[in-house]
């Protein structure tokens, strides 16, 4: 198919070609930048967009899709690779597809906000690996695509009216497509007809497809879904004009970090570290006495109250301390005393995070586990690990960029693993296993399907119905492969092992027409 070419179409810098393929672009007036639109492969992109939006409607619309989202993301990536036509080695393409599959596994476990974010990150990294070379360039291209990729949709929509004003260009595009596809489609249809006459199974498939009634009902929600998918998918199909924007080198301003000169200097950092160490030492001694040493609290105050008052504020304090430690690092050269104070302060901050974790553990022991408290454990652990990485970075004399990369990688790995944790089941199992805990049945019964096996096991153990004042969570089996998910399969298997097909009057294994 010949490319659809725009004649004298303006665009900002970083575009493509202007005018017919055989003629050079017009020379703009002096002092002006030509605005051009790169329409290479636009017809193919539009055709692929229509197909992918249709596939998205079939795979995920109106469904609790899990495997459907995975298949859709793989098809979008295949379309992006086809439109980009990169001259990449098989190893590079294998790496791109491997990273994408790794980022799609959380959706196969359970479709939720975090797993969807990992899927989008995997698609952005796939684009970075396709259009860029070099480790830093790949991450930079992926980040730029995630932030500014949809800008290509706006540029193409703004220039589209100028293109369709040339009917001859559209006609050439249609005739070229007809010539390109006449032989493969015509002879292919003959082959399919011959195979269908010799293969009754294939003949049945074709008959079913020809008689298929999609049953599409046009409503506002469905139309908005189509438009949203089109806006999201279109940039993946326009990587050729997007590539220069994604792969350009960062400007010098992007690489520098300016600090307020009047406030941050060697003397102010020294005084700040002395002051901060004294303040943190006071808090460390108090926590060590009351939490670790077992010192009696003032009358009328419990350890749970003491723990609850300080867990989250101390986490914010640790984050601020880490940020200041990064600002102070450039002033450590040749200042051994300053470096010692910074090491001491970061070490005290690590103890502060450990104290926050202990406070939260005491509070959970008294009042139970919740989603927010589980998330707090995760974030506190990440903050503590990041501070330990900072100590290693200073001791090993690594760059701040190394610290950023190591911390980001640690955070991504932790969040990735959290996608495979049944948090609802963990919370229900912990709270129901503690007889002395003041149970909040409304909260536990409202955790969702993940808590169903734990509640069922608790009922089998006690012989009493737990969710009396509210409906029990129900594990719904998938209607077909589009809704299949690994966690849903595990939950149904766990319920089958407990021998509880009926839970609080609701069929856990209910079938849907």
C-alpha positions as CSV (number, residue, x, y, z in Angstrom):
1,X,0.0,0.0,0.0
2,X,1.4,3.4,-1.0
3,X,1.6,6.0,1.8
4,X,-1.0,8.7,2.0
5,X,0.9,11.9,1.5
6,X,-0.2,15.4,2.6
7,X,0.6,18.3,0.4
8,X,1.8,21.4,2.1
9,X,0.4,20.5,5.5
10,X,1.8,22.5,8.4
11,X,3.0,21.0,11.6
12,X,5.5,21.8,14.4
13,X,9.1,20.7,14.2
14,X,9.8,16.9,14.3
15,X,7.3,15.9,11.6
16,X,7.8,13.9,8.5
17,X,7.4,14.5,4.7
18,X,5.4,17.1,2.7
19,X,4.0,16.9,-0.8
20,X,4.1,13.9,-3.2
21,X,6.8,11.3,-2.7
22,X,8.5,12.3,-5.9
23,X,8.8,16.0,-5.2
24,X,10.8,17.8,-2.5
25,X,9.0,19.6,0.3
26,X,8.4,23.4,-0.3
27,X,10.9,25.8,1.2
28,X,9.3,27.8,4.0
29,X,9.9,31.6,4.3
30,X,13.0,32.6,6.1
31,X,12.7,32.6,9.8
32,X,9.7,30.2,9.8
33,X,9.6,26.5,10.7
34,X,7.7,24.2,8.3
35,X,4.8,22.3,9.8
36,X,4.6,18.8,8.2
37,X,2.8,15.7,9.0
38,X,4.3,12.2,8.6
39,X,1.4,10.2,7.1
40,X,3.5,7.1,6.3
41,X,1.4,4.0,6.9
42,X,-1.6,6.1,8.0
43,X,-4.1,4.0,6.1
44,X,-2.7,0.8,7.6
45,X,-2.8,2.4,11.1
46,X,-6.5,3.4,10.6
47,X,-7.4,-0.2,9.5
48,X,-5.5,-1.7,12.4
49,X,-7.2,0.8,14.8
50,X,-10.6,-0.3,13.6
51,X,-9.7,-4.0,14.0
52,X,-8.2,-3.5,17.5
53,X,-11.1,-1.5,18.8
54,X,-13.4,-4.3,17.5
55,X,-11.3,-6.9,19.2
56,X,-11.3,-4.8,22.5
57,X,-15.1,-4.8,22.3
58,X,-15.2,-8.5,21.9
59,X,-12.6,-9.3,24.6
60,X,-13.3,-7.0,27.5
61,X,-16.5,-5.0,27.1
62,X,-19.2,-5.9,29.6
63,X,-17.0,-8.7,31.1
64,X,-14.8,-9.2,34.1
65,X,-12.0,-9.7,31.7
66,X,-8.6,-11.1,32.8
67,X,-7.2,-13.2,30.0
68,X,-9.1,-10.9,27.6
69,X,-7.0,-7.9,28.6
70,X,-3.8,-9.9,28.2
71,X,-4.7,-11.0,24.6
72,X,-5.7,-7.4,23.8
73,X,-2.4,-6.0,25.0
74,X,-0.4,-8.6,23.0
75,X,-2.4,-7.7,19.9
76,X,-1.7,-4.0,20.4
77,X,2.0,-4.7,20.8
78,X,2.0,-6.8,17.6
79,X,0.3,-3.9,15.8
80,X,2.9,-1.4,17.1
81,X,5.7,-3.6,16.0
82,X,4.2,-4.1,12.6
83,X,3.7,-0.3,12.1
84,X,7.2,0.6,13.4
85,X,9.0,-2.0,11.2
86,X,12.1,-1.8,13.3
87,X,15.4,-3.2,12.1
88,X,15.9,-5.1,15.4
89,X,17.8,-8.3,16.1
90,X,15.8,-11.3,17.2
91,X,17.3,-11.0,20.6
92,X,16.1,-7.4,21.0
93,X,12.6,-8.3,19.9
94,X,12.6,-11.3,22.2
95,X,13.6,-9.0,25.1
96,X,10.7,-6.6,24.2
97,X,8.2,-9.4,24.1
98,X,9.6,-11.0,27.3
99,X,9.3,-7.8,29.2
100,X,5.7,-7.3,28.0
101,X,4.6,-10.8,29.0
102,X,6.2,-10.3,32.4
103,X,4.3,-7.1,32.9
104,X,1.0,-8.8,31.8
105,X,1.2,-11.7,34.3
106,X,-0.4,-9.6,37.1
107,X,-3.5,-9.2,35.0
108,X,-3.6,-12.9,34.4
109,X,-3.6,-13.3,38.2
110,X,-6.3,-10.6,38.8
111,X,-7.5,-7.6,36.9
112,X,-7.1,-4.6,39.3
113,X,-5.7,-1.1,39.3
114,X,-2.1,-2.1,40.1
115,X,-2.0,-4.9,37.5
116,X,-3.5,-2.6,34.9
117,X,-0.7,-0.1,35.6
118,X,1.9,-2.8,35.2
119,X,0.3,-3.7,31.8
120,X,0.5,-0.1,30.6
121,X,4.1,0.1,31.8
122,X,4.9,-3.1,29.9
123,X,3.4,-1.6,26.7
124,X,5.4,1.6,27.2
125,X,8.6,-0.4,27.7
126,X,7.8,-2.5,24.7
127,X,7.6,0.8,22.7
128,X,10.9,2.0,24.2
129,X,12.7,-1.3,23.3
130,X,11.3,-1.1,19.7
131,X,12.2,2.5,18.9
132,X,15.3,3.2,21.1
133,X,18.7,1.7,21.8
134,X,20.7,1.8,25.0
135,X,19.4,1.2,28.5
136,X,18.9,4.8,29.4
137,X,17.4,5.7,26.0
138,X,14.8,2.8,26.4
139,X,13.6,4.1,29.7
140,X,13.6,7.6,28.5
141,X,11.6,6.7,25.4
142,X,9.1,4.6,27.4
143,X,8.6,7.5,29.8
144,X,8.0,10.0,27.1
145,X,5.6,7.7,25.3
146,X,3.6,7.2,28.5
147,X,3.5,11.0,29.1
148,X,3.2,12.4,25.6
149,X,2.2,9.6,23.3
150,X,-1.4,10.6,23.0
151,X,-0.3,14.0,21.7
152,X,0.2,12.3,18.4
153,X,-3.5,11.6,18.3
154,X,-4.2,15.3,18.6
155,X,-1.7,16.2,15.9
156,X,-3.1,13.7,13.5
157,X,-6.7,14.8,14.1
158,X,-5.8,18.4,13.7
159,X,-4.1,17.7,10.3
160,X,-6.6,15.2,9.0
161,X,-9.0,17.7,7.4
162,X,-6.1,19.1,5.2
163,X,-5.3,15.6,4.0
164,X,-8.8,14.6,3.0
165,X,-9.2,17.8,0.9
166,X,-7.0,16.1,-1.7
167,X,-9.4,13.4,-3.1
168,X,-6.8,12.2,-5.6
169,X,-4.5,11.2,-2.7
170,X,-7.3,9.2,-1.1
171,X,-8.1,7.6,-4.4
172,X,-4.5,6.6,-5.0
173,X,-4.4,5.1,-1.5
174,X,-7.6,3.1,-2.1
175,X,-6.4,1.9,-5.5
176,X,-3.0,0.9,-4.2
177,X,-4.6,-1.1,-1.4
178,X,-6.9,-2.8,-3.9
179,X,-4.0,-3.8,-6.1
180,X,-1.9,-5.0,-3.1
181,X,-4.7,-7.2,-1.7
182,X,-6.5,-8.4,-4.9
183,X,-4.3,-11.4,-5.4
184,X,-3.9,-12.6,-1.7
185,X,-7.5,-12.1,-0.8
186,X,-9.0,-13.5,-4.0
187,X,-6.8,-16.6,-4.2
188,X,-7.0,-17.0,-0.4
189,X,-10.8,-17.1,-0.5
190,X,-10.6,-19.9,-3.1
191,X,-8.2,-21.9,-0.9
192,X,-10.5,-21.4,2.2
193,X,-13.5,-22.6,0.1
194,X,-11.6,-25.7,-1.0
195,X,-10.5,-26.5,2.5
196,X,-14.0,-26.0,3.9
197,X,-15.4,-28.4,1.4
198,X,-12.8,-31.0,2.5
199,X,-12.9,-30.2,6.3
200,X,-16.4,-30.3,8.0
201,X,-15.0,-28.7,11.2
202,X,-13.7,-25.7,9.2
203,X,-17.0,-25.5,7.3
204,X,-18.9,-25.4,10.6
205,X,-16.6,-22.5,11.8
206,X,-17.2,-20.5,8.6
207,X,-20.9,-21.1,8.7
208,X,-21.1,-19.9,12.3
209,X,-19.0,-16.9,11.5
210,X,-21.2,-15.9,8.6
211,X,-24.4,-16.3,10.6
212,X,-22.9,-14.6,13.7
213,X,-25.2,-12.0,15.3
214,X,-23.0,-9.6,17.3
215,X,-26.0,-8.2,19.2
216,X,-24.3,-4.9,19.6
217,X,-26.4,-2.4,21.4
218,X,-25.3,1.2,21.0
219,X,-25.4,3.1,24.3
220,X,-23.4,5.9,25.6
221,X,-21.1,3.8,27.7
222,X,-20.1,1.5,24.8
223,X,-19.5,4.4,22.5
224,X,-17.3,6.1,25.1
225,X,-15.4,2.8,25.5
226,X,-14.8,2.7,21.8
227,X,-13.5,6.2,21.7
228,X,-11.4,5.7,24.8
229,X,-9.8,2.6,23.3
230,X,-9.2,4.4,20.0
231,X,-7.4,7.3,21.7
232,X,-5.2,4.9,23.8
233,X,-4.4,2.5,20.9
234,X,-3.7,5.1,18.1
235,X,-0.2,6.2,19.4
236,X,1.0,2.6,19.3
237,X,0.2,2.5,15.6
238,X,2.1,5.8,14.9
239,X,5.5,5.0,16.2
240,X,7.2,6.0,12.9
241,X,6.4,9.8,13.3
242,X,6.7,9.5,17.1
243,X,10.2,8.0,17.1
244,X,12.1,11.2,16.8
245,X,10.3,12.7,19.7
246,X,10.8,9.7,21.9
247,X,14.5,9.2,21.1
248,X,16.0,12.7,21.1
249,X,18.7,13.4,23.7
250,X,17.6,15.3,26.8
251,X,18.6,18.9,27.0
252,X,21.2,20.1,29.4
253,X,18.5,21.7,31.6
254,X,17.0,18.2,32.0
255,X,20.2,16.9,33.5
256,X,20.9,19.5,36.2
257,X,19.3,20.0,39.6
258,X,19.3,23.5,40.9
259,X,19.2,24.1,44.7
260,X,18.4,27.3,46.5
261,X,21.9,28.8,47.0
262,X,21.0,31.1,49.8
263,X,19.6,28.3,52.0
264,X,21.7,25.2,51.2
265,X,25.4,25.3,51.6
266,X,28.1,23.5,53.7
267,X,27.6,25.5,56.8
268,X,23.8,25.3,56.8
269,X,23.9,21.5,56.1
270,X,26.4,21.0,59.0
271,X,24.1,22.9,61.4
272,X,21.0,21.1,60.1
273,X,22.6,17.7,60.6
274,X,23.6,18.5,64.2
275,X,20.1,19.7,65.0
276,X,18.4,16.9,63.3
277,X,20.6,14.2,65.0
278,X,19.7,15.6,68.4
279,X,16.0,15.7,67.6
280,X,16.0,12.2,66.2
281,X,18.1,10.9,69.1
282,X,15.4,12.1,71.5
283,X,12.7,10.2,69.5
284,X,14.9,7.1,69.2
285,X,15.5,7.0,73.0
286,X,11.8,7.3,73.7
287,X,10.8,4.6,71.2
288,X,13.6,2.4,72.5
289,X,12.3,2.8,76.1
290,X,8.6,2.3,75.5
291,X,8.5,0.0,72.5
292,X,11.7,-2.1,72.7
293,X,12.6,-1.8,76.4
294,X,9.1,-2.4,77.9
295,X,9.1,0.8,79.9
296,X,5.6,1.4,81.4
297,X,3.6,4.1,79.6
298,X,1.9,6.9,81.4
299,X,-1.3,6.0,83.2
300,X,-4.3,5.7,80.9
301,X,-2.2,5.2,77.7
302,X,-2.0,1.8,76.0
303,X,0.7,0.6,73.7
304,X,-1.9,0.4,70.9
305,X,-2.7,4.1,71.3
306,X,1.0,5.0,71.5
307,X,1.6,3.0,68.3
308,X,-1.3,4.5,66.4
309,X,-0.3,8.0,67.2
310,X,3.1,7.7,65.6
311,X,3.1,5.1,62.8
312,X,2.1,7.3,59.8
313,X,3.7,10.6,60.9
314,X,7.0,8.8,61.5
315,X,6.8,7.4,57.9
316,X,6.4,10.9,56.5
317,X,9.3,12.1,58.7
318,X,11.5,9.3,57.3
319,X,10.7,10.4,53.7
320,X,11.6,14.0,54.5
321,X,14.8,12.9,56.1
322,X,15.7,10.8,53.0
323,X,15.0,13.8,50.8
324,X,17.3,16.1,52.9
325,X,20.0,13.4,52.9
326,X,20.0,13.5,49.1
327,X,20.3,17.3,49.1
328,X,23.2,17.2,51.6
329,X,25.3,14.7,49.7
330,X,27.0,17.1,47.3
331,X,28.6,18.9,50.3
332,X,30.3,15.8,51.7
333,X,33.4,16.0,49.6
334,X,36.4,16.5,51.9
335,X,34.1,16.9,55.0
336,X,34.6,13.8,57.1
337,X,32.8,15.2,60.0
338,X,29.8,16.1,57.8
339,X,29.8,12.7,56.3
340,X,29.8,11.1,59.8
341,X,26.9,13.2,60.9
342,X,25.0,12.2,57.7
343,X,25.7,8.5,58.3
344,X,24.5,8.9,61.9
345,X,21.3,10.7,60.8
346,X,20.4,8.2,58.1
347,X,21.1,5.4,60.5
348,X,18.7,7.0,63.1
349,X,16.2,7.3,60.3
350,X,16.4,3.6,59.6
351,X,15.7,3.0,63.3
352,X,12.8,5.4,63.1
353,X,11.3,3.3,60.3
354,X,11.8,0.1,62.3
355,X,10.0,1.8,65.2
356,X,7.2,2.8,62.8
357,X,6.8,-0.9,61.7
358,X,6.8,-2.0,65.4
359,X,4.2,0.6,66.2
360,X,2.0,-0.5,63.4
361,X,2.4,-4.2,64.3
362,X,1.3,-3.4,67.9
363,X,-1.7,-1.6,66.6
364,X,-2.7,-4.4,64.2
365,X,-2.3,-6.9,67.0
366,X,-4.8,-4.9,69.0
367,X,-7.3,-3.8,66.3
368,X,-6.8,-6.2,63.4
369,X,-5.4,-5.9,59.9
370,X,-6.9,-3.8,57.1
371,X,-6.0,-2.9,53.5
372,X,-4.5,0.4,54.6
373,X,-2.4,-1.2,57.3
374,X,-1.2,-3.8,54.9
375,X,-0.2,-1.1,52.5
376,X,1.5,0.8,55.3
377,X,3.7,-2.2,56.1
378,X,4.7,-2.4,52.5
379,X,5.6,1.3,52.2
380,X,7.4,1.3,55.5
381,X,9.5,-1.6,54.4
382,X,10.3,0.2,51.1
383,X,11.3,3.4,52.8
384,X,13.6,1.5,55.2
385,X,15.2,-0.4,52.3
386,X,15.7,2.8,50.4
387,X,17.5,4.3,53.4
388,X,19.7,1.3,53.6
389,X,20.5,1.7,49.9
390,X,21.4,5.3,50.6
391,X,23.9,4.2,53.2
392,X,25.4,1.7,50.7
393,X,25.4,4.4,48.0
394,X,27.4,6.7,50.2
395,X,29.8,4.0,51.5
396,X,30.4,2.6,48.0
397,X,30.6,6.1,46.5
398,X,27.9,5.4,43.9
399,X,26.1,8.2,42.1
400,X,22.7,9.5,43.1
401,X,21.4,8.1,39.8
402,X,22.4,4.7,41.0
403,X,20.4,5.2,44.2
404,X,17.3,6.4,42.2
405,X,17.6,3.4,39.9
406,X,18.0,0.9,42.7
407,X,15.2,2.4,44.7
408,X,12.8,2.5,41.7
409,X,13.7,-1.1,40.9
410,X,13.1,-2.2,44.5
411,X,9.7,-0.4,44.5
412,X,8.6,-1.9,41.1
413,X,9.6,-5.5,42.2
414,X,7.8,-5.1,45.5
415,X,4.6,-3.8,43.8
416,X,4.9,-6.4,41.1
417,X,5.0,-9.2,43.8
418,X,2.0,-7.5,45.6
419,X,-0.1,-8.1,42.5
420,X,0.1,-11.9,43.2
421,X,-0.9,-11.5,46.9
422,X,-4.5,-12.2,47.8
423,X,-4.7,-9.3,50.3
424,X,-8.4,-9.8,51.1
425,X,-7.7,-13.5,52.0
426,X,-4.7,-12.5,54.0
427,X,-6.6,-9.9,56.0
428,X,-9.6,-12.3,56.6
429,X,-7.3,-15.2,57.6
430,X,-5.4,-13.0,60.1
431,X,-8.4,-11.4,61.7
432,X,-10.4,-14.6,61.9
433,X,-7.5,-16.6,63.4
434,X,-7.4,-14.3,66.5
435,X,-10.3,-15.1,68.9
436,X,-9.6,-12.2,71.2
437,X,-9.7,-9.7,68.4
438,X,-12.8,-7.4,68.2
439,X,-14.1,-8.7,64.9
440,X,-15.6,-6.3,62.3
441,X,-17.7,-8.7,60.4
442,X,-19.0,-5.9,58.1
443,X,-15.5,-5.1,57.0
444,X,-14.4,-8.7,56.6
445,X,-17.5,-9.8,54.7
446,X,-17.1,-6.8,52.4
447,X,-13.5,-7.6,51.4
448,X,-14.6,-9.4,48.3
449,X,-14.3,-12.8,46.7
450,X,-10.7,-13.2,47.9
451,X,-11.9,-13.6,51.5
452,X,-14.5,-16.3,50.7
453,X,-12.3,-19.4,51.3
454,X,-11.1,-18.0,54.7
455,X,-14.7,-17.2,55.8
456,X,-15.9,-20.6,54.6
457,X,-13.1,-22.3,56.6
458,X,-14.0,-20.3,59.7
459,X,-17.6,-21.2,59.4
460,X,-16.7,-24.9,59.1
461,X,-14.5,-24.6,62.2
462,X,-17.0,-22.8,64.4
463,X,-20.2,-24.2,63.0
464,X,-21.8,-20.8,62.8
465,X,-22.7,-18.4,60.0
466,X,-20.3,-15.5,60.0
467,X,-21.8,-13.0,57.6
468,X,-25.2,-12.6,59.3
469,X,-25.9,-8.9,58.9
470,X,-24.5,-8.6,55.4
471,X,-24.1,-10.6,52.2
472,X,-21.3,-13.1,52.0
473,X,-18.6,-12.7,49.3
474,X,-19.3,-14.8,46.2
475,X,-16.7,-16.3,43.9
476,X,-18.1,-16.1,40.3
477,X,-16.8,-18.7,37.8
478,X,-15.7,-17.3,34.5
479,X,-18.2,-17.3,31.7
480,X,-15.5,-18.2,29.1
481,X,-11.7,-17.9,28.6
482,X,-11.9,-14.1,28.4
483,X,-12.7,-14.0,32.1
484,X,-10.3,-16.7,33.2
485,X,-7.9,-15.6,36.0
486,X,-5.5,-17.6,38.0
487,X,-6.6,-16.2,41.4
488,X,-10.3,-16.9,40.6
489,X,-9.3,-20.5,39.7
490,X,-7.4,-20.9,43.0
491,X,-10.3,-19.5,45.0
492,X,-12.8,-21.9,43.4
493,X,-10.4,-24.7,44.0
494,X,-10.0,-23.8,47.7
495,X,-13.7,-23.6,48.1
496,X,-14.1,-27.0,46.5
497,X,-11.6,-28.5,48.9
498,X,-13.5,-27.2,51.9
499,X,-16.7,-28.8,50.6
500,X,-18.7,-25.6,50.8
501,X,-20.5,-25.1,47.5
502,X,-23.2,-23.1,49.2
503,X,-22.1,-20.1,51.4
504,X,-24.6,-18.1,53.4
505,X,-27.4,-19.0,51.0
506,X,-25.5,-18.0,47.9
507,X,-24.1,-20.5,45.4
508,X,-20.3,-19.9,45.1
509,X,-20.2,-21.9,41.9
510,X,-23.2,-20.4,40.3
511,X,-23.5,-20.9,36.6
512,X,-24.4,-18.0,34.3
513,X,-26.4,-18.3,31.1
